Amino acid sequence: MDYKSSGVDISAGEALVDAIKPFVKKTRTAGVMSEIGLFGGFFDARFPGYEHPILVASTDGVGTKLNVAIMANKHYTVGQCLVNHCTNDILACGAKPLFFLDYYATGKLNVNSAVDVVKGLAKACEENGCALLGGETAEMPSLYAEGDYDIAGTIVGVVDKPNIIDGKKIAHGDVLIALPSTGLHTNGFSLARAALFPKYKIDQYVEELGTTIGEALLAVHKSYAMPLLPIIERRIISGLSHITGGGIVGNTSRILPKGYKLNIDWEGWDIPAIFKLIQSAGSIHHDEMRHVFNLGIGMLVIANEENAQTIISELSSLNPFVVGNIKKAS
């Protein structure tokens, strides 16, 4: 017996590392001190211009969006989704991303699809100004069915202590500014698949979507880092909520000070077609839709009325809109 006959091909892993090196190299930033392939990644943690640098870290995955990628045999967008999801998580704390680490696990390594995933990771890292510092590829034939894989990632960023956003400044009358999503982002896919795929095929074109089911579901999770970071530095934002699993209320309630509640105008925006299709196909109640999906809002910015107008103006390229405000709980 040998390792390959038991299901693990070391040479395939080595081929993957060689194939992804050019893409990873493009993500190098000033702090990177190592090449990919070492036992750890080195990053120079000196932060000129910061009064009191605080590191912020987050780990996440993309859930069963991977099932859709595997069904469609399109793996480029999920890597971008993973980086952007993690970036938005630390952005909600006010942090700028520094570097990203990924974990890719599969039953039998398919170098081509793995390269596509890492190319997506590298593209998003480059767009967010962070380095793809390293990662791990695990081949585990006893745990994953043929063709299946999973990805997860850890991001580390930095925020100046005075710029931390934790919701403590939220007050009565603050405005809820919605930044549109590009679709489901990376949440709710188990329900979406259960609703859609008994009735639709992955490559089926749907008139109201203007695209195929697969393309609509695999739309890249949007990052809001580049437009929001300059505004964060001006300290005019009271709170940021990344709308993921749990929906608008579930996520935004996490940062509300005790004694405050959300006042949301649920009729204040047009729900994107993909959510309407999911709801119709699965006969899903409105409350469940609001609890599971972002319903077209990827990030909520909370600010007082005076600052809200400035923020809306400066984020005009993102087409922001007001969906409500903060009230004192009765």
N, C-alpha and C positions, 0 to 999 in steps of 0.2 A: 504493500500500500504506500501511497504518498499523499501529500496534502491536497493536490489537485484532484485526485480520484475521490477524496472525501468531500469535495465540493468547494474548496477554497483555492483560487488561482492567484498566487503572489505576483506572478508576472503581469497579470492584468492590472493589478493595483499599481505596479511600477509604471506600466504604460499610461495609466490615468494621470499619475503625477507628472510625467513628462509632457503629456498633452495639455495640461492646464497651466503649466508654468508661464506661458506668454500672457495669458489672461490675468493671472494673479499679479504678475509684475506690473501691469498697468494700474493697479490699485495702490502701489507704494506711495506712502506719504512721508513727510519729513521725519516722523518719529520711528519709522521702521528700521530695525538694525539687523535683520536676519533674512535669509532666503527660505523659501518653502522647502520642507523636507527634513528640517532638524527636529529634535525632540520637543522643542518649544519655540514659540515666536517671541522675539525681543522687540520691545517698544520703549523708546526714550520718553520717560514720563516727566519731562520738564515742561512747564506751561507758562511761558512768558506772556505777560499781559493779564494774568489772572490774579486777583487779590487773594483768594482762598479757594484753590481748585478742589472740587469734590468729584470723585469718580462715581459714575452711575452705570450699573450693569443690568442686563435683562436676558433671559433665555426663552425661546419659544420655537414653535414649529408651524407648519401650514395645514395640519390636520388632514382631513380626507379630500382636500383639493387635489392631493396626489392621486387619488383614484381617478379623477377626471383627466389629469395629465397622462396617466397610464392608458386610459381608455382612448384618448385622442392621439396618443403617441407624440405628444408635444411637451417637452420638458424644460424649455428655456425660460418660461415665465415664472415657474414656481420658485426658482432660485432668487429671482428678483423680489418676489412676494415675501420670501423669508427675511431678506435683509431689510426691506422697507417696513415690514411689520415690526421688527425689533427696533429699527431706527425711530419709528413713531412712538414706541413705548417709552424710550428714554427721552425723546423730544417732549413728551407730555410732562416730564420733570424739569424741562429747561435745558437738557444736555445736548451737546454736540457730539456726534459719533467719532470715535478714534479708531477702533479696529474691531474686526468681526472674526469669529471662529465658527466653522461648520462641522456637522457630523452627518455622514451619509452612510446608511446601513441598507444592505440588500441581501437577497438570497444568493444570487449569482451575479457577479459584476458585469454589467453591460457598459463597456467603456464609452460607447457613443452617447447613450442617454446620460451617463454620469458627467461627461464633458459638457453636454448641453446645460445640465443643472448648474455646474460650476461656472460656466460662462455667464449664466444669469446672475449668480452670486457676485461675480466680479464686476459685471456691468452696473449693478445697483450700488456696490461699494464705491465704485468710481464716481457715480452720480451723487452719492451722499458725502463724498469727501472723506471716506474712511478706508482703511487698509484691510484687505483679506489676509489676515496674519497667519492663518494656518487652519488645520482641520484634521479630521479622521475619517477614513473609509473602512467600513467593517463589512466583511462578507460572511454571512451566517445562514447557510442553506437549511439548517434545522428550524429556523425561526420565521423565514419569509418565503412565501410562494414564489415560483418562477415569475420574473417580470416585476415583482413588487419591490419597492424601496421606501425608505423613510428619510426625511431630512429634518434637522434641528439646528439651531444656531444660538450663539451667545455674542452679544454686542457689549462693548465697553465704551463709555463716553465720559465727557467732562463738562461740568458746569461751575461757574463761579458762584460761591455760596450765596452772595446777595441776589443772584439771578434764579435761584431754585424756585420752581413752581410747584406748590403742594396744595393749593386750594385755600390756604389759611387767609388769603386776602379777599376771598369771595364775600360779597355783601348784597344786601337787599337791593333789587333794582338792576343788578348787573345783567348785561345783555348776552344772550346765547347766539354766537355767530357760527353758522354751519359751513364747513368746507366740504364740497361734494366728493363722494367716493367714485371709483371707477367701476363699481359693481359690488359683488359680495366681499371683495378683499380676501380674507383667509378664514372666514367664519360662517357656520351654518350649512356647510356642504353635505353633511349627512342627511339633513332634512331636505335640502335642495335636490339631492340625488334621488331620495325616496319619492319625492313629488314628481320629478321630471321624467325619469328614465323608464317608467312603465309606458309612458305616452310618447316620448320623443327619442330620437337617436342622437348620438353625440355629434355627428356631422350634419344634422338636419338644419337647413336654413329656416329661420322663423321671421316672417315679415315684420312683426312689431319690434323685433330686436334689431333688424337690419344686418344680422350676422347669423352664424350657426350657434347652436346651443353650446358647443364646446368652446368656441371663441369667446362667447359672452361670459362663461363661467371662469375661463382662464385669464381674463383681463388682469393685468398686473396691479397688485395692491399698491396704491399710490403713496409715495413719501411726501411729507409736508415740510421736511427739514429746511431745504434751501430758502423758501420764502418766509418761514417763520423765525428762523434763528436771528436775523437782524432785528426783528421786532421784540423777541425775547430779551435781547441785550438792552433794550430801552426800558425794560421793567414796567410795561404798560398793560401786561396781561395778568389777570387775576387767577385764571385756571385754564388748563388744557385737558381735554378728554379724548383719548384714542378710542374710537367706537369699534369694539371687537365683540367677542362672545358675551352676551348679556344685553346687547343693544344700547340704545342711547341712554335710557334711564339707568340700567344696571352699571354701566361704566362711569357715567357722570356722577352718580350718587356716591361713588367711592371718594371723590374729592370735595364733596360738600361739607362745610362746617356744620356742627350740630345745630339744629334749629332752623335750617334752611331747606327749601325744596325747589324742584324744577317746575316751571310753568311753561309747558311746551305746546305750541300751536301745531297739532298733528295734521292739520289741513293746510299748513303754510308752505308746502312745497310739493312738487310733482314727483311721486315715487317712480323711480326708473323702471322701465318695462320688464327687466329681468325679474324683479321682485314680484310684480303683478302676475307674471307668467307662473312663477313658483307657487304663489298663493292660490291662483286659479286651478292649477294642475293638481295640487294637493288638498284643496278645500281647507286651507289653513285659516284659523281665526285671526282677526286683526291683532289681538293681544299677543298671540304666539309669534306673529311676524315681528312685532315691536320688541319682543323679548329676545329673539334669536338673531335677527339681521340688523345691519346698519341702515337699511332703507334709503340708501343714497347719500348718507352723511358719514364721511370718514374720520373727521375730527371736529370737535367743538371747541371754539375759543371763547372764553368768558372774560368780559372786561366791563368796566363802568361805562356809562352812556357816552361820556366825552371821548374816552379812548376808543370806544367801539367804532365810531365814525372814522377815526384815523386808520384803524386796523382794516376796516372794510375797504377803504380807499386804496391802501397799500397792497392789499391782497386781491385786487380787482381781476388779475389774470386767472385766479382760481374760481371766479364767480361765486363769492361768498354770499350768504343770505341769512337774515335773522329768523330764528325759529322760536323765540321765546325769551324768558328772563328768569331771574332768581327771585324767589319770594321767601319771606319768613314763614316758617311752618306755624299753623294755627294751633 
